[in-house]
Amino acid sequence: MKDLLTTLIALTLLATSAGAQSPLSLSQAIETGLANNFQIQIAEMQRDIAANNDDWAVAGRYPSINLVVNSNNSYRNQSNPAGPLTKVNSISPSLAPGIEANWVLFDGYRVRYTKNLLEQQARLSEGNIKLAVENSIQSIINAYYLALVQKEQLDVVQEVLALSRDRVAYQELRKEFGQASTFDILQTKDAYLNDSTNYVLQLNTFETALRNLNRSMGVDDLSTQYLLTDKLQYDVSDYAIDDLQQRMLANNHQLQNELANRELAAINTRIQESDLKPSLSLQAGTNYNVGISFGEQTLEFGANISTRSLPEVAAKTFTGFVNFNATYPIFDGGVRQKRIENAKTEEIIAQAGISDLKRTLNSQLANTLATYNTQKRLVDVTTQLVDNARRNLEIAEERFRGGLINSFDYRTIQLGYINASQQRLTALFNLKNTETELVRLIGGLVR
């Protein structure tokens, strides 16, 4: 009995070593997870980039104006032995600042289509955020309910452990009065030790589930403990397949993104087709040139040789220009036409992807709904099974104390209660997961 007490104390210390527990509801877990999820943060930053690009200036609607400064410097060294001016050295630096503007007046509506493309990319980035949020919420819900299931299963194992401990104490008392043999004591201790082992294993499973919950919430300290305040209740709804299909086709976020990608492909086709149309652009600007020339020259008349400096001469020039440039594509070896054909093929691919996704989603919806309805019936059956097992255990406890059944029969009934509880908790967990998947398919996790 001393060994049993030592084991019990060790189990108690193990169960309480985690420290204080913070209350945590499912909504709080989701809120924390959404705030810490890096994929959502990345999607939001990509959304900001797409929104920043959604501008007429990025699309090329407005002219570009540049300040231009050119520096043109030259050095001249001329030698002519036959003439009187035998040598000239001159340096001519110049500086030409100016302003130049370039404006595309018409380019086959490419600017308009490019702006449509940027708008669609911004909408697609919003859809990516919803997908990231949806995946995070589903992961957190599943992790939360798994931890809740493991906690309730731990309570069941603890309940059975308490019953086994009471049986040990009862058999020890009977032995004192000569009503129990050493064999009976060994059997009850064996059951108690097995239940103690199950408790340790279940406690580890529960702590693992909590660590997974912390990971799904993005909590760095995976050892953080919680008091899960939500209950794993059997509160389900009835769904009609036709209604679910309509809501899925209208709200499924993955399908919405595929539709956005198809629209992007259609816009890209119009952009490629714009290359077949003429374009007209305007160039205008002004330039101001300042140049200075200086140096020296050598004159030779017979024996008279003289070298003198050239006077510094400054020249200033102001020019302005307005030019139009019109182009019309005539022949490029069929390159533009091939790009258009490829773009149209991309549209067909996008449409085929949508059709394939719809087929997949309809299959997933039908299978998930069928599984959901089956799991509802399983929950009903296992709930009745637990009620019967609990009542059977109560009666077995009374009969065992009255000597009407032996320890083997009692242990069998006890294990039946544990198995029934596990089946019910598993059925509830599967039902919650399946319902979450149904809601995700119809786009109900994120509004």
C-alpha positions as CSV (number, residue, x, y, z in Angstrom):
1,M,0.0,0.0,0.0
2,K,3.0,2.3,0.6
3,D,4.0,1.9,-3.0
4,L,0.5,2.7,-4.1
5,L,0.5,5.9,-2.1
6,T,3.9,6.9,-3.5
7,T,2.5,6.4,-7.0
8,L,-0.5,8.5,-6.2
9,I,1.6,11.3,-4.9
10,A,3.8,11.2,-8.0
11,L,0.7,11.4,-10.2
12,T,-0.7,14.3,-8.3
13,L,2.6,16.2,-8.5
14,L,2.8,15.5,-12.2
15,A,-0.7,16.8,-12.8
16,T,-0.1,20.0,-10.8
17,S,3.4,20.8,-12.0
18,A,2.2,22.8,-14.9
19,G,1.4,25.8,-12.7
20,A,-1.4,28.3,-12.9
21,Q,-3.9,27.9,-15.8
22,S,-5.4,30.8,-17.7
23,P,-9.0,30.5,-18.7
24,L,-9.3,30.2,-22.5
25,S,-12.5,30.1,-24.6
26,L,-12.6,29.1,-28.2
27,S,-13.2,32.7,-29.3
28,Q,-10.2,33.9,-27.3
29,A,-8.1,31.2,-28.9
30,I,-9.2,32.2,-32.4
31,E,-8.5,35.9,-31.6
32,T,-5.0,35.1,-30.3
33,G,-4.3,32.9,-33.3
34,L,-5.3,35.4,-35.9
35,A,-3.2,38.1,-34.2
36,N,-0.1,35.8,-34.2
37,N,-0.4,34.1,-37.5
38,F,2.5,35.0,-39.8
39,Q,0.8,33.8,-43.0
40,I,-2.0,36.3,-42.3
41,Q,0.5,39.0,-41.7
42,I,2.3,38.2,-44.9
43,A,-1.0,38.2,-46.9
44,E,-2.0,41.5,-45.4
45,M,1.4,43.1,-46.4
46,Q,0.9,41.6,-49.9
47,R,-2.6,43.2,-49.9
48,D,-1.1,46.6,-49.0
49,I,1.4,46.2,-51.9
50,A,-1.4,45.4,-54.3
51,A,-3.6,48.3,-53.0
52,N,-0.6,50.6,-53.4
53,N,-0.1,49.5,-57.0
54,D,-3.8,50.0,-57.8
55,D,-3.2,53.5,-59.2
56,W,-3.6,55.3,-62.6
57,A,-0.1,56.5,-62.3
58,V,1.2,52.9,-62.1
59,A,-1.0,52.0,-65.0
60,G,0.8,54.7,-67.1
61,R,-2.0,57.2,-67.5
62,Y,0.0,60.3,-66.7
63,P,3.0,61.8,-68.4
64,S,6.5,61.5,-67.1
65,I,8.6,64.6,-66.6
66,N,12.3,64.5,-66.1
67,L,15.0,67.1,-65.3
68,V,18.0,66.4,-67.6
69,V,21.5,67.7,-67.2
70,N,24.1,66.9,-69.9
71,S,27.7,67.8,-69.7
72,N,29.6,67.8,-73.0
73,N,33.3,68.5,-72.8
74,S,35.8,68.4,-75.7
75,Y,39.5,68.9,-76.2
76,R,41.0,69.8,-79.7
77,N,44.7,69.5,-80.6
78,Q,45.3,70.6,-84.3
79,S,48.7,70.5,-86.0
80,N,49.3,71.9,-89.5
81,P,53.0,72.3,-90.4
82,A,52.2,73.7,-93.9
83,G,50.3,76.7,-92.8
84,P,51.0,79.7,-90.7
85,L,48.6,78.4,-88.0
86,T,50.8,75.5,-87.2
87,K,49.2,74.4,-83.9
88,V,45.9,74.9,-82.0
89,N,45.0,73.6,-78.5
90,S,41.5,74.3,-77.3
91,I,39.2,73.1,-74.5
92,S,35.4,73.5,-74.8
93,P,33.3,72.5,-71.7
94,S,29.6,72.9,-71.9
95,L,26.6,72.3,-69.6
96,A,23.1,71.7,-70.9
97,P,20.2,71.5,-68.4
98,G,16.7,70.8,-69.6
99,I,13.2,69.5,-68.9
100,E,11.7,66.7,-71.0
101,A,8.2,65.3,-70.9
102,N,6.8,62.1,-72.4
103,W,3.1,61.3,-72.5
104,V,1.5,58.3,-74.2
105,L,-1.8,59.7,-75.6
106,F,-3.1,56.4,-76.9
107,D,-1.8,52.9,-76.8
108,G,-4.7,50.7,-77.8
109,Y,-6.4,51.1,-74.3
110,R,-3.5,49.3,-72.6
111,V,-3.5,51.8,-69.8
112,R,-7.2,51.1,-69.1
113,Y,-6.7,47.4,-69.1
114,T,-3.6,47.6,-66.9
115,K,-5.7,49.6,-64.4
116,N,-8.3,46.8,-64.5
117,L,-5.5,44.3,-63.9
118,L,-4.3,46.2,-60.9
119,E,-7.8,46.4,-59.4
120,Q,-8.3,42.7,-59.9
121,Q,-4.9,41.9,-58.3
122,A,-6.0,44.0,-55.3
123,R,-9.2,42.0,-55.0
124,L,-7.3,38.8,-55.3
125,S,-5.0,39.8,-52.4
126,E,-8.1,40.3,-50.3
127,G,-9.2,36.8,-51.1
128,N,-5.8,35.4,-50.1
129,I,-6.2,37.1,-46.7
130,K,-9.6,35.4,-46.3
131,L,-8.0,32.0,-47.2
132,A,-5.2,32.5,-44.7
133,V,-7.7,33.5,-42.0
134,E,-10.0,30.6,-42.8
135,N,-7.2,28.0,-42.6
136,S,-6.0,29.5,-39.3
137,I,-9.5,29.5,-37.8
138,Q,-10.1,25.8,-38.8
139,S,-6.7,24.8,-37.4
140,I,-7.4,26.5,-34.1
141,I,-11.0,25.0,-33.8
142,N,-9.7,21.5,-34.4
143,A,-6.8,22.0,-32.0
144,Y,-9.0,23.5,-29.3
145,Y,-11.6,20.7,-29.5
146,L,-8.9,18.0,-29.5
147,A,-7.4,19.5,-26.3
148,L,-10.9,19.6,-24.8
149,V,-11.5,15.9,-25.8
150,Q,-8.2,14.9,-24.2
151,K,-9.1,16.8,-21.0
152,E,-12.5,15.2,-20.7
153,Q,-10.9,11.8,-21.4
154,L,-8.4,12.6,-18.6
155,D,-11.3,13.3,-16.3
156,V,-12.8,9.9,-17.2
157,V,-9.5,8.1,-16.5
158,Q,-9.1,10.0,-13.2
159,E,-12.6,9.0,-12.2
160,V,-11.8,5.3,-12.9
161,L,-8.5,5.7,-11.1
162,A,-10.4,7.0,-8.0
163,L,-12.7,4.0,-8.2
164,S,-9.7,1.7,-8.4
165,R,-8.2,3.4,-5.4
166,D,-11.4,2.9,-3.4
167,R,-11.4,-0.8,-4.4
168,V,-7.8,-1.2,-3.1
169,A,-8.8,0.5,0.2
170,Y,-12.0,-1.7,0.4
171,Q,-10.1,-4.9,-0.2
172,E,-7.5,-3.9,2.4
173,L,-10.3,-3.5,4.8
174,R,-11.8,-6.8,3.9
175,K,-8.5,-8.5,4.4
176,E,-8.3,-7.2,7.9
177,F,-11.5,-9.0,8.7
178,G,-10.4,-12.2,6.8
179,Q,-12.9,-11.7,3.9
180,A,-10.3,-11.0,1.2
181,S,-7.4,-13.1,0.1
182,T,-3.9,-12.0,-1.1
183,F,-5.0,-12.9,-4.6
184,D,-7.9,-10.4,-4.3
185,I,-5.5,-7.7,-3.1
186,L,-3.1,-8.4,-6.0
187,Q,-5.9,-8.1,-8.5
188,T,-7.2,-4.8,-7.2
189,K,-3.7,-3.4,-7.0
190,D,-3.0,-4.6,-10.5
191,A,-6.1,-2.8,-11.8
192,Y,-5.1,0.3,-9.8
193,L,-1.6,0.3,-11.3
194,N,-2.9,-0.1,-14.8
195,D,-5.3,2.8,-14.3
196,S,-2.3,4.8,-12.9
197,T,-0.4,4.1,-16.1
198,N,-3.3,5.1,-18.2
199,Y,-3.6,8.3,-16.3
200,V,0.1,9.2,-16.9
201,L,-0.3,8.4,-20.6
202,Q,-3.5,10.4,-20.9
203,L,-2.0,13.3,-19.1
204,N,0.9,13.3,-21.6
205,T,-1.6,13.2,-24.4
206,F,-3.5,16.1,-23.0
207,E,-0.3,18.2,-22.6
208,T,0.7,17.4,-26.1
209,A,-2.7,18.6,-27.3
210,L,-2.2,21.8,-25.4
211,R,1.2,22.3,-27.0
212,N,-0.4,21.8,-30.4
213,L,-3.1,24.4,-29.4
214,N,-0.4,26.8,-28.5
215,R,1.4,26.2,-31.8
216,S,-1.9,26.8,-33.8
217,M,-2.4,30.0,-31.9
218,G,1.2,31.2,-32.6
219,V,2.2,31.2,-28.9
220,D,5.9,30.9,-28.6
221,D,5.8,29.4,-25.1
222,L,4.4,26.0,-25.9
223,S,4.2,25.0,-22.3
224,T,1.6,27.6,-21.5
225,Q,-1.3,25.9,-19.7
226,Y,-5.0,26.8,-20.1
227,L,-8.3,26.1,-18.4
228,L,-10.5,25.4,-21.4
229,T,-13.9,27.0,-20.7
230,D,-15.9,25.9,-23.7
231,K,-17.8,22.6,-23.5
232,L,-17.8,19.8,-26.0
233,Q,-21.6,19.8,-26.3
234,Y,-23.8,17.9,-28.7
235,D,-25.5,20.9,-30.3
236,V,-25.8,20.2,-34.0
237,S,-27.8,21.5,-37.0
238,D,-29.5,19.8,-39.9
239,Y,-28.3,20.7,-43.4
240,A,-29.8,20.3,-46.8
241,I,-27.4,19.5,-49.7
242,D,-29.1,21.9,-52.2
243,D,-28.8,24.9,-49.8
244,L,-25.2,24.0,-49.0
245,Q,-24.3,23.8,-52.7
246,Q,-25.8,27.2,-53.4
247,R,-24.0,28.8,-50.5
248,M,-20.7,27.1,-51.4
249,L,-20.8,28.2,-55.1
250,A,-21.5,31.8,-53.9
251,N,-19.2,32.1,-51.0
252,N,-16.4,29.5,-51.1
253,H,-13.2,31.5,-50.8
254,Q,-11.0,29.1,-52.8
255,L,-13.6,29.3,-55.6
256,Q,-13.7,33.0,-55.4
257,N,-10.0,33.2,-55.9
258,E,-10.1,31.0,-58.9
259,L,-12.8,33.2,-60.4
260,A,-10.5,36.2,-59.8
261,N,-7.7,34.4,-61.5
262,R,-9.9,33.8,-64.5
263,E,-10.7,37.5,-64.7
264,L,-7.0,38.2,-64.6
265,A,-6.4,35.9,-67.5
266,A,-9.2,37.7,-69.5
267,I,-7.7,41.1,-68.8
268,N,-4.2,39.9,-69.8
269,T,-5.7,38.8,-73.2
270,R,-7.1,42.3,-73.7
271,I,-3.7,43.8,-72.8
272,Q,-2.0,41.6,-75.4
273,E,-4.6,42.5,-78.0
274,S,-3.8,46.2,-77.5
275,D,-0.4,45.6,-79.1
276,L,-2.2,45.3,-82.4
277,K,-3.5,48.8,-82.3
278,P,-1.7,52.1,-83.1
279,S,-0.1,54.2,-80.5
280,L,0.4,57.9,-80.2
281,S,2.8,59.7,-77.9
282,L,3.9,63.3,-77.2
283,Q,7.4,64.4,-76.4
284,A,8.1,68.0,-75.3
285,G,10.9,69.8,-73.5
286,T,13.3,72.7,-73.3
287,N,17.1,72.8,-73.2
288,Y,19.5,75.5,-72.2
289,N,23.1,75.1,-73.3
290,V,26.1,77.1,-72.0
291,G,29.5,76.4,-73.6
292,I,32.9,78.0,-73.2
293,S,35.9,77.6,-75.4
294,F,39.5,78.6,-74.6
295,G,43.1,77.6,-75.4
296,E,46.1,78.7,-77.4
297,Q,47.4,78.8,-81.0
298,T,50.8,79.0,-82.6
299,L,51.6,81.1,-85.7
300,E,54.8,80.6,-87.7
301,F,56.0,83.1,-90.4
302,G,59.5,82.0,-91.5
303,A,61.7,82.3,-88.5
304,N,59.1,84.2,-86.5
305,I,57.1,81.9,-84.2
306,S,54.5,83.3,-81.8
307,T,52.1,81.6,-79.4
308,R,49.1,83.4,-78.0
309,S,46.1,82.5,-75.9
310,L,42.7,82.3,-77.5
311,P,40.1,84.6,-76.0
312,E,37.4,82.8,-73.9
313,V,34.2,82.6,-75.9
314,A,30.9,81.8,-74.2
315,A,28.0,80.6,-76.2
316,K,24.4,80.3,-74.8
317,T,21.6,78.4,-76.6
318,F,18.0,78.0,-75.6
319,T,15.8,75.4,-77.5
320,G,12.4,74.0,-77.1
321,F,10.5,71.2,-78.8
322,V,7.1,69.5,-79.1
323,N,7.0,66.3,-81.1
324,F,4.4,63.7,-81.8
325,N,5.3,60.0,-82.4
326,A,2.8,57.6,-84.0
327,T,3.4,54.0,-84.6
328,Y,1.3,51.2,-86.2
329,P,2.5,47.6,-86.0
330,I,2.8,46.0,-89.4
331,F,4.9,42.9,-89.1
332,D,6.9,41.2,-86.3
333,G,7.0,37.7,-87.4
334,G,3.7,36.8,-85.6
335,V,5.1,37.4,-82.1
336,R,2.2,39.5,-81.0
337,Q,-0.3,37.1,-82.4
338,K,1.3,34.2,-80.5
339,R,1.1,36.1,-77.3
340,I,-2.6,36.7,-77.8
341,E,-3.1,33.0,-78.6
342,N,-1.2,32.1,-75.4
343,A,-3.3,34.5,-73.4
344,K,-6.5,33.0,-74.7
345,T,-5.2,29.6,-73.8
346,E,-4.5,30.8,-70.3
347,E,-8.2,31.9,-70.1
348,I,-9.3,28.4,-71.1
349,I,-6.9,26.9,-68.5
350,A,-8.4,29.1,-65.8
351,Q,-11.9,28.2,-66.8
352,A,-11.0,24.5,-66.7
353,G,-9.5,25.0,-63.3
354,I,-12.8,26.5,-62.1
355,S,-14.8,23.6,-63.5
356,D,-12.5,21.1,-61.9
357,L,-12.6,22.9,-58.6
358,K,-16.4,23.0,-58.6
359,R,-16.5,19.3,-59.3
360,T,-14.1,18.7,-56.4
361,L,-16.0,20.9,-54.0
362,N,-19.3,19.3,-54.8
363,S,-17.8,15.9,-54.1
364,Q,-16.2,17.1,-50.9
365,L,-19.5,18.7,-49.8
366,A,-21.5,15.6,-50.5
367,N,-19.0,13.3,-48.7
368,T,-18.6,15.7,-45.7
369,L,-22.4,16.0,-45.3
370,A,-22.8,12.2,-45.4
371,T,-20.0,11.8,-42.9
372,Y,-21.6,14.5,-40.7
373,N,-25.0,12.8,-40.7
374,T,-23.3,9.5,-39.9
375,Q,-21.4,11.0,-37.0
376,K,-24.6,12.5,-35.6
377,R,-26.0,9.0,-35.3
378,L,-22.8,7.8,-33.8
379,V,-22.9,10.4,-31.1
380,D,-26.5,9.4,-30.3
381,V,-25.5,5.8,-30.0
382,T,-22.3,6.3,-28.0
383,T,-24.1,8.7,-25.7
384,Q,-26.6,5.9,-24.9
385,L,-23.7,3.5,-24.6
386,V,-22.0,5.7,-22.0
387,D,-25.2,6.1,-20.0
388,N,-25.6,2.3,-20.0
389,A,-22.0,1.8,-19.1
390,R,-22.1,4.3,-16.2
391,R,-25.3,2.7,-14.8
392,N,-23.7,-0.7,-15.3
393,L,-20.6,0.4,-13.4
394,E,-22.7,1.7,-10.5
395,I,-24.6,-1.5,-10.2
396,A,-21.4,-3.5,-10.5
397,E,-19.9,-1.5,-7.7
398,E,-22.8,-2.4,-5.4
399,R,-22.7,-6.1,-6.4
400,F,-18.9,-6.2,-5.9
401,R,-19.2,-4.8,-2.4
402,G,-22.0,-7.3,-1.8
403,G,-19.8,-10.2,-3.1
404,L,-22.1,-11.0,-5.9
405,I,-19.5,-10.6,-8.7
406,N,-15.7,-11.1,-8.6
407,S,-13.0,-8.6,-9.4
408,F,-12.6,-9.9,-12.9
409,D,-16.2,-9.1,-13.8
410,Y,-16.0,-5.8,-12.1
411,R,-12.8,-4.9,-14.0
412,T,-14.4,-5.9,-17.3
413,I,-17.4,-3.6,-16.6
414,Q,-14.9,-0.8,-15.6
415,L,-13.0,-1.1,-18.9
416,G,-16.3,-1.1,-20.8
417,Y,-17.1,2.3,-19.2
418,I,-13.7,3.7,-20.2
419,N,-14.1,2.4,-23.8
420,A,-17.6,3.8,-24.1
421,S,-16.5,7.2,-22.9
422,Q,-13.6,7.2,-25.3
423,Q,-15.9,6.3,-28.2
424,R,-18.4,9.1,-27.3
425,L,-15.6,11.7,-27.0
426,T,-14.1,10.6,-30.3
427,A,-17.5,10.7,-32.0
428,L,-18.1,14.2,-30.6
429,F,-14.6,15.4,-31.7
430,N,-15.1,14.0,-35.2
431,L,-18.5,15.6,-35.4
432,K,-17.2,19.0,-34.5
433,N,-14.3,18.7,-37.1
434,T,-16.7,17.6,-39.8
435,E,-19.1,20.5,-39.0
436,T,-16.2,22.9,-39.1
437,E,-15.2,21.5,-42.6
438,L,-18.9,22.0,-43.7
439,V,-18.9,25.6,-42.6
440,R,-15.5,26.2,-44.3
441,L,-16.7,24.7,-47.6
442,I,-19.7,27.1,-47.7
443,G,-17.5,30.1,-46.8
444,G,-18.9,30.5,-43.3
445,L,-15.7,30.7,-41.3
446,V,-14.9,34.1,-42.6
447,R,-17.4,36.8,-43.6
